[in-house]
Amino acid sequence: MDLASNIGRRNFPKGSKPQEVLEKLELMRDGYPTWAAVLLFGKSPQSPLGQATVHCGRFRTEIDITDNRMIEGPIISQIDETMDFLKKHTNVRFVITGKPRRDEIWDYPLEALREAVVNAICHRDYGNTTDIQIKVFDDSIDSGPSRDQVRILGKCKKDSAISELMKLADRTNRTKFRDQIVNPLLQMGLLEMTIPEKPNSRLQKYRLTAKGKAAILGK
């Protein structure tokens, strides 16, 4: 009930039935829980959705892995467990400032890391059959692209308009497509805009960066 209250940002009366709560959160459809309800509150969302997992690894090189964990369960707990893994493998320095508690200086700001984890888990396409992959290296943390994103990268060997990319991925909602597929590729430095100074231009197209070309070629 506490989790439902936090997610819905509202208080539910003590003794509320689960179905009533889900209905108020618009997580019921035709008398059945939605997939979002299963992912948020299901004891084992992986039973119907095997791809709803996060695969975390600590790498010394691209092929030398020193720690490996497959994270399952509801997506809220996945976020927390993924953060635990990242903190375990992220350096932290302690600074004595004279305050009652020492300051912690992490290699990566924890708030930014958590935001990236939340985006990766909550905004992924659960229609894809691949899990989320997070790789921790000595000098970087990478989240592998989804199947749709890999197809988009292949298409962007040539300059491609967003309408072409949406058709390839069989998507109809432009805003969600940008947020879930294109923007993460831009943030990872794998794609770039052909007209970066006018991001909303009707003539805007997308193409691979040097990093994106290397990823496609497997180098």
Beta strands, then each sheet from edge to edge (+ up, - down):
strand 1: 28-29
strand 2: 32-33
strand 3: 54-59
strand 4: 65-71
strand 5: 92-95
strand 6: 103-106
strand 7: 132-136
strand 8: 141-143
strand 9: 160-161
strand 10: 191-193
strand 11: 205-208
sheet 1: 1+ 2-
sheet 2: 4+ 3- 7- 8+
sheet 3: 5+ 6-
sheet 4: 9+ 11- 10+
end
